[in-house]
Amino acid sequence: MKFQRVLFTLVAGLIGVSAAQAADPKATIADLDARLAKIGAPRLEGTDKVADKDVPAIFFGQRKINNNFDVVDAIRKEHQATATVFVKAGDEFVRVSTNVLTPEGKRGTGTQLARNAAYDAVSKGQQFCGPIDVLGTAYDACYNPIKDGGGKIIGVSYIGHKK
């Protein structure tokens, strides 16, 4: 892991970005949110099966995000960060698109956002940035609420840089 960080720092320097900028959680969440916004406005429409759960289907424009990993995988490639889109299902936020892996090495789709400081902040419509445990791993992370056109919280975007 240390070698990967050194290599990443060298590559970031070659393309004119400092390692601090490249690993800045606020810059990374801004990139994720911009990529999603570029696709279109967020909305819920119908339901979809994610892992073993039926949850609301979250769309950006015409693109359904449930079980679609293009955007989160692009964030991993560009920023060496984990990324997730959660959908609000009742009082929970369920991972519907993620590059976060479970201890078994599978995408953590269908798992829920833990009831922690991030959950409390996004439930109130606020951003959370800080240290957090994600499925057993420590990250410097940011979470943003996703709101529909009427201002209702319908999901959460997340990025994390492994500590």
BELJO-V695919 format. One line per field, one symbol per residue. phi: phi as a letter, one per 20 degrees, with the letter a starting at -180 (. if undefined). burial: I if it has 24 or more other ideal C-beta (glycine too) atoms within 12 Angstrom, else O. A space follows every 50 residues. Layout:
phi: ???
burial: ???
//
This chain:
phi: .ffffffffffgffencfffffdegffffffgfffffffqffadbmcbec lddecgedddmeefegmddgffffffffdlcebbdddfcmedddfdbbdf dfgendgefnedfffbffgffffendfccrfbedlncececcccfddege nffdabdbcbdgf
burial: OOOOOOOIOOOOOOOOOOIOOIIIIIIIIOIIIOIIOOIOOIIIOOOIOI OOOOIIIIIIOOIIIIIIIOIIIIIIOIIIIIIIIIIIIOOIIIIIIIII IOOOOOIIIIIIIIOOOIIOIIIOOOIIIOOIOIIOOOIIIIIIIIIOOO OOIIIIIIIIIIO
//
